[in-house]
Amino acid sequence: MSERDLGSYEMLWDCQGCDTKKLLGKTHRFCPNCGAAQDPARRYFPSDAEKIAVKDHVFFGADVMCRACGVPNSRNAKHCVACGADLGNAKDAVTRDDQVKASGGTFAGETSKDAKREREQKKAAASGQAPPAKTTSGGIRFFPHGVIALVVLFIAFIIVALVWKKEAAITVTGHTWQRTIDIEKFGPKRDSAWCDSMPGDAYRVSKSREVRSHRKVADGETCSTRRKDQGDGTFKEVEECRTKYRDEPVYDDKCSYTVDRWQRDRTVSADGATLAETPAWPAVRLSRTGSCMGCEREGPRHEKYELHVKTDEEGKTSSCGFDQNKWSGIADGSRWKMKFAVITGLPDCDSMIAP
């Protein structure tokens, strides 16, 4: 980020003694009408139309507050201009938060009420208090903490509803099983990849230019103006500019090609619906074996064993998958207990126990 100094200008303040408005923070250390001392906590930023430049400004730092009389003094002063007290242990004057506007925008200016509001917000934040309730245009008071509490309660309800389960008596009504074998065939397969990672045995290759990635490219700047309260009755304006970036596509060669590979061609299966029937793998007939074009081989095997149950009270049916040993050890018509989700009704198969 680059930064350019745009100059220093006077803060404004209102006299609490005689209510004189828009006194100058650097020039008027005391009210010219009643003599009351300036209160740094009541300084505020002027509008663009009202700002007054500070010529030949020498910045010593934020003002310090006399502990004896409370009058602000320049940081390079040794004794208070009002009462003469030593300023060796004086505390810093309060400063306002920065103001920022986008390039081309304008600062509308403030009043002493804005300074007071910001000061109260900082005190509330420092003490850990909740910010004041916001009021909508319709007069409805909006309490952020109340809304957050409602959201938390709703989420908690959803979680409880999802994990809430109820135990029910069940009867086993049946068994089913299925065993499948994938049959793979060796032959041509179309595929694509970036050309620099294409397999060496590829053939029938065609190329195209496609976007492979993106890179960040500088594309001008985004600028804003920042006002910084310097704490001595002045503020400094600086222009801050950040480089903007755009995504620029990076092109590369994409290859479409053919390779000879083993790939699943079909599936053979066997199934049954009785416990008395011993599960068996299906018979496999391969057209040709070896590594020739069109040859076949057995691929991965899959097996599934499901138990079908019905709740005794409601007559609701469900299915559970088990390994073969557990599945074959449970008899049709036997009675068990199982937990079911209260909201979804789904069975918790792992909770199945003898009554």
C-alpha positions as CSV (number, residue, x, y, z in Angstrom):
1,M,0.0,0.0,0.0
2,S,1.3,3.5,-0.9
3,E,0.5,6.5,1.2
4,R,0.6,10.2,0.2
5,D,0.3,13.1,2.7
6,L,-2.4,15.6,1.8
7,G,-1.7,18.1,4.6
8,S,-2.9,18.9,8.1
9,Y,-6.1,20.7,9.1
10,E,-7.7,22.0,12.3
11,M,-10.2,19.9,14.3
12,L,-13.3,21.7,15.6
13,W,-14.8,21.9,19.1
14,D,-17.8,23.5,20.8
15,C,-17.4,25.6,24.0
16,Q,-19.2,24.1,27.0
17,G,-19.2,27.4,28.7
18,C,-21.0,29.7,26.2
19,D,-22.0,27.2,23.5
20,T,-19.9,28.8,20.8
21,K,-19.7,26.4,17.9
22,K,-16.9,25.3,15.6
23,L,-13.9,26.7,17.4
24,L,-10.6,25.7,15.9
25,G,-8.7,22.9,17.7
26,K,-5.2,24.3,17.2
27,T,-5.8,28.0,17.1
28,H,-8.4,28.3,19.9
29,R,-6.9,26.6,22.9
30,F,-9.4,28.6,25.0
31,C,-12.8,30.0,23.9
32,P,-12.3,33.5,22.6
33,N,-15.7,34.5,23.9
34,C,-15.7,33.2,27.5
35,G,-12.2,31.9,28.1
36,A,-13.2,28.3,28.8
37,A,-10.4,25.8,28.2
38,Q,-10.8,23.4,25.2
39,D,-11.9,19.8,26.0
40,P,-10.0,17.5,23.6
41,A,-12.6,14.8,24.1
42,R,-15.1,17.1,22.3
43,R,-13.1,17.7,19.2
44,Y,-14.7,16.6,15.9
45,F,-13.9,16.5,12.2
46,P,-15.1,19.3,9.9
47,S,-16.7,18.8,6.5
48,D,-14.6,19.2,3.4
49,A,-16.1,22.6,2.9
50,E,-15.2,23.8,6.5
51,K,-11.7,22.4,6.9
52,I,-8.9,24.9,7.5
53,A,-5.3,24.0,6.6
54,V,-2.6,24.4,9.3
55,K,0.4,26.2,7.8
56,D,3.9,25.3,8.7
57,H,2.6,22.8,11.3
58,V,5.2,21.3,13.6
59,F,3.9,18.2,15.1
60,F,5.2,17.3,18.6
61,G,2.7,14.6,19.4
62,A,-0.7,14.4,21.0
63,D,-1.6,16.9,23.7
64,V,-1.1,16.1,27.3
65,M,-3.7,16.9,30.0
66,C,-2.6,18.8,33.1
67,R,-3.5,16.7,36.2
68,A,-3.9,19.8,38.3
69,C,-6.5,21.8,36.2
70,G,-7.4,19.5,33.3
71,V,-6.3,21.9,30.6
72,P,-4.7,20.4,27.4
73,N,-1.1,21.4,26.7
74,S,1.3,20.9,23.8
75,R,3.4,17.8,24.3
76,N,6.6,19.9,24.2
77,A,5.4,22.1,27.1
78,K,7.1,21.6,30.5
79,H,4.5,23.4,32.6
80,C,0.7,24.0,32.2
81,V,-0.2,27.2,30.3
82,A,-3.2,27.6,32.6
83,C,-1.9,26.9,36.1
84,G,1.8,26.4,35.8
85,A,1.8,22.9,37.2
86,D,4.5,20.5,36.2
87,L,3.5,18.3,33.2
88,G,6.0,15.5,33.8
89,N,3.2,13.0,34.7
90,A,0.5,14.3,32.4
91,K,-1.7,11.8,30.5
92,D,-2.3,11.9,26.8
93,A,-5.4,13.6,25.4
94,V,-8.0,11.4,23.9
95,T,-8.2,11.1,20.1
96,R,-10.9,10.3,17.6
97,D,-11.1,7.2,15.4
98,D,-10.0,7.6,11.8
99,Q,-12.4,8.6,9.1
100,V,-12.1,7.0,5.7
101,K,-13.8,7.8,2.3
102,A,-13.4,6.3,-1.1
103,S,-11.6,8.3,-3.7
104,G,-13.9,10.9,-5.2
105,G,-16.2,10.9,-2.1
106,T,-16.6,13.8,0.4
107,F,-16.5,14.1,4.2
108,A,-19.8,15.4,5.5
109,G,-18.4,16.6,8.8
110,E,-19.5,16.0,12.4
111,T,-20.7,17.7,15.5
112,S,-19.8,17.4,19.2
113,K,-22.6,14.8,19.5
114,D,-20.6,12.4,17.3
115,A,-17.5,12.8,19.5
116,K,-19.6,12.1,22.6
117,R,-21.3,9.0,21.0
118,E,-17.9,7.6,20.0
119,R,-16.5,8.2,23.5
120,E,-19.5,6.4,25.1
121,Q,-19.1,3.4,22.7
122,K,-15.4,3.1,23.6
123,K,-16.2,3.2,27.4
124,A,-18.8,0.5,26.9
125,A,-16.4,-1.7,24.9
126,A,-13.7,-1.2,27.5
127,S,-16.0,-2.2,30.4
128,G,-17.4,-5.2,28.5
129,Q,-20.9,-3.8,28.3
130,A,-23.3,-4.6,25.4
131,P,-23.7,-1.8,22.9
132,P,-27.0,0.2,23.1
133,A,-29.9,-1.5,21.4
134,K,-30.4,-0.4,17.8
135,T,-33.7,1.1,16.7
136,T,-35.1,0.5,13.2
137,S,-36.9,3.2,11.3
138,G,-40.2,1.8,12.4
139,G,-39.3,2.1,16.1
140,I,-38.7,-1.6,16.7
141,R,-35.9,-2.2,19.1
142,F,-33.4,-4.8,17.9
143,F,-31.3,-6.7,20.5
144,P,-28.4,-8.6,18.8
145,H,-27.7,-10.8,21.8
146,G,-31.3,-11.9,21.9
147,V,-31.2,-12.9,18.2
148,I,-28.0,-14.8,18.7
149,A,-29.5,-16.7,21.7
150,L,-32.5,-17.7,19.6
151,V,-30.2,-18.9,16.8
152,V,-28.1,-21.0,19.3
153,L,-31.3,-22.5,20.7
154,F,-32.6,-23.4,17.3
155,I,-29.3,-25.1,16.3
156,A,-29.3,-26.9,19.6
157,F,-32.9,-28.2,19.0
158,I,-31.9,-29.4,15.5
159,I,-28.9,-31.3,16.9
160,V,-30.9,-32.9,19.7
161,A,-33.6,-33.8,17.2
162,L,-31.1,-35.6,15.0
163,V,-29.5,-37.6,17.8
164,W,-32.7,-38.3,19.7
165,K,-33.5,-42.0,19.5
166,K,-36.1,-44.2,20.9
167,E,-35.9,-48.0,21.6
168,A,-38.5,-50.3,20.1
169,A,-39.2,-54.0,20.0
170,I,-38.7,-55.6,16.6
171,T,-39.2,-58.9,14.9
172,V,-36.9,-60.3,12.1
173,T,-39.1,-60.8,9.0
174,G,-36.6,-61.9,6.4
175,H,-33.0,-62.1,5.0
176,T,-31.7,-61.1,1.5
177,W,-28.2,-61.4,0.1
178,Q,-26.4,-60.4,-3.1
179,R,-23.0,-61.2,-4.5
180,T,-21.6,-59.5,-7.7
181,I,-18.4,-59.7,-9.7
182,D,-17.3,-57.0,-12.1
183,I,-16.1,-58.2,-15.4
184,E,-13.3,-56.1,-17.0
185,K,-12.4,-56.0,-20.7
186,F,-9.2,-54.9,-22.2
187,G,-9.7,-52.4,-25.0
188,P,-9.5,-48.8,-26.2
189,K,-10.5,-46.0,-23.9
190,R,-10.8,-42.3,-24.7
191,D,-9.4,-40.0,-22.1
192,S,-7.9,-36.5,-21.7
193,A,-5.1,-34.8,-19.8
194,W,-2.7,-31.9,-20.0
195,C,-0.3,-32.9,-22.7
196,D,2.7,-32.8,-20.4
197,S,1.2,-35.5,-18.3
198,M,-0.3,-37.7,-21.1
199,P,0.7,-41.4,-20.8
200,G,3.4,-42.6,-23.1
201,D,1.3,-45.3,-24.9
202,A,-1.4,-42.9,-25.9
203,Y,-2.5,-42.7,-29.6
204,R,-5.0,-40.9,-31.8
205,V,-4.0,-37.7,-30.0
206,S,-5.7,-34.3,-30.6
207,K,-4.8,-31.0,-29.0
208,S,-6.7,-27.9,-27.9
209,R,-5.8,-24.8,-26.0
210,E,-7.6,-24.5,-22.7
211,V,-7.4,-22.5,-19.4
212,R,-5.2,-24.4,-17.0
213,S,-4.8,-21.9,-14.2
214,H,-5.1,-18.2,-13.4
215,R,-2.5,-15.6,-12.3
216,K,-2.9,-12.3,-10.5
217,V,-2.1,-9.3,-12.7
218,A,-1.9,-5.7,-11.5
219,D,-4.9,-3.7,-12.8
220,G,-4.7,-0.2,-11.4
221,E,-5.3,1.0,-7.9
222,T,-8.1,1.5,-5.4
223,C,-7.6,4.7,-3.4
224,S,-9.2,6.2,-0.3
225,T,-8.6,9.2,1.9
226,R,-8.0,8.7,5.6
227,R,-8.3,11.3,8.3
228,K,-6.1,10.7,11.4
229,D,-6.7,12.7,14.6
230,Q,-3.2,13.8,15.6
231,G,-4.3,14.6,19.2
232,D,-3.0,18.2,19.1
233,G,-6.1,19.9,17.7
234,T,-5.2,18.9,14.2
235,F,-5.8,16.0,11.9
236,K,-3.8,14.8,8.9
237,E,-5.3,13.6,5.6
238,V,-3.5,10.9,3.7
239,E,-4.3,9.2,0.4
240,E,-4.0,5.4,0.7
241,C,-3.7,3.4,-2.5
242,R,-3.8,-0.4,-2.9
243,T,-3.0,-2.2,-6.1
244,K,-6.0,-3.9,-7.7
245,Y,-5.5,-7.3,-9.3
246,R,-7.4,-9.2,-11.9
247,D,-7.3,-12.9,-12.7
248,E,-5.7,-13.6,-16.0
249,P,-6.1,-17.0,-17.6
250,V,-3.1,-19.1,-18.3
251,Y,-3.5,-21.4,-21.3
252,D,-1.9,-24.7,-22.1
253,D,-2.3,-27.7,-24.4
254,K,-5.0,-30.2,-23.5
255,C,-4.7,-33.6,-25.2
256,S,-7.5,-36.0,-26.0
257,Y,-6.2,-39.5,-26.7
258,T,-6.9,-43.2,-26.8
259,V,-5.2,-45.7,-24.5
260,D,-5.7,-49.5,-24.2
261,R,-6.7,-50.3,-20.6
262,W,-8.7,-52.7,-18.5
263,Q,-12.1,-51.2,-17.7
264,R,-15.4,-52.6,-16.3
265,D,-17.6,-53.9,-19.1
266,R,-20.4,-55.8,-17.3
267,T,-21.4,-57.3,-13.9
268,V,-22.6,-60.8,-13.1
269,S,-24.6,-61.4,-9.9
270,A,-26.3,-63.9,-7.7
271,D,-28.9,-63.2,-5.0
272,G,-31.2,-65.0,-2.6
273,A,-34.1,-64.2,-0.3
274,T,-34.0,-67.0,2.3
275,L,-31.7,-67.8,5.2
276,A,-31.7,-71.5,4.3
277,E,-30.0,-70.8,0.9
278,T,-26.2,-70.6,1.3
279,P,-24.8,-67.5,-0.4
280,A,-22.6,-68.3,-3.4
281,W,-20.7,-66.4,-6.0
282,P,-22.2,-66.3,-9.5
283,A,-20.7,-68.5,-12.3
284,V,-18.4,-66.5,-14.5
285,R,-17.8,-67.1,-18.2
286,L,-15.1,-65.1,-19.9
287,S,-15.0,-64.7,-23.6
288,R,-11.3,-64.7,-23.8
289,T,-8.5,-64.5,-21.3
290,G,-5.0,-63.0,-21.4
291,S,-3.9,-59.5,-22.4
292,C,-5.3,-59.4,-25.9
293,M,-7.6,-56.8,-27.3
294,G,-11.2,-57.7,-26.2
295,C,-10.0,-60.2,-23.5
296,E,-11.8,-60.4,-20.2
297,R,-10.9,-60.9,-16.6
298,E,-12.6,-60.9,-13.2
299,G,-12.6,-57.6,-11.4
300,P,-13.6,-56.6,-7.8
301,R,-16.1,-58.6,-5.9
302,H,-18.9,-57.2,-3.9
303,E,-21.3,-58.7,-1.3
304,K,-24.3,-57.4,0.6
305,Y,-26.3,-59.0,3.4
306,E,-29.5,-57.4,4.6
307,L,-31.8,-58.2,7.5
308,H,-35.4,-57.1,7.3
309,V,-37.2,-56.2,10.5
310,K,-40.6,-54.8,11.6
311,T,-41.4,-52.9,14.8
312,D,-43.9,-54.8,17.0
313,E,-45.9,-51.7,18.1
314,E,-46.2,-49.7,14.8
315,G,-45.5,-52.3,12.2
316,K,-42.9,-50.2,10.6
317,T,-40.4,-52.1,8.3
318,S,-36.7,-51.3,8.0
319,S,-33.6,-53.0,6.7
320,C,-30.1,-53.3,8.1
321,G,-26.9,-54.4,6.5
322,F,-24.5,-56.8,8.4
323,D,-21.5,-58.9,7.7
324,Q,-22.3,-62.5,6.7
325,N,-21.5,-64.1,10.0
326,K,-23.8,-61.9,12.0
327,W,-26.5,-61.9,9.3
328,S,-26.6,-65.8,9.2
329,G,-26.7,-66.1,13.0
330,I,-30.0,-64.3,13.3
331,A,-33.1,-66.4,12.7
332,D,-36.3,-65.3,11.0
333,G,-39.1,-64.6,13.5
334,S,-36.6,-63.9,16.3
335,R,-37.3,-60.9,18.5
336,W,-34.9,-58.1,19.3
337,K,-34.6,-54.5,20.4
338,M,-33.3,-51.6,18.3
339,K,-33.1,-47.8,18.5
340,F,-34.8,-45.6,15.9
341,A,-34.3,-41.9,15.2
342,V,-37.4,-40.1,16.5
343,I,-37.4,-37.5,13.8
344,T,-36.3,-39.5,10.7
345,G,-37.4,-42.9,11.8
346,L,-34.1,-44.4,10.5
347,P,-32.8,-47.5,12.4
348,D,-29.6,-47.5,14.4
349,C,-28.6,-51.0,13.2
350,D,-25.6,-51.2,15.6
351,S,-27.9,-50.8,18.6
352,M,-29.7,-54.1,17.9
353,I,-29.6,-56.3,21.0
354,A,-31.5,-59.3,22.4
355,P,-34.6,-58.4,24.5
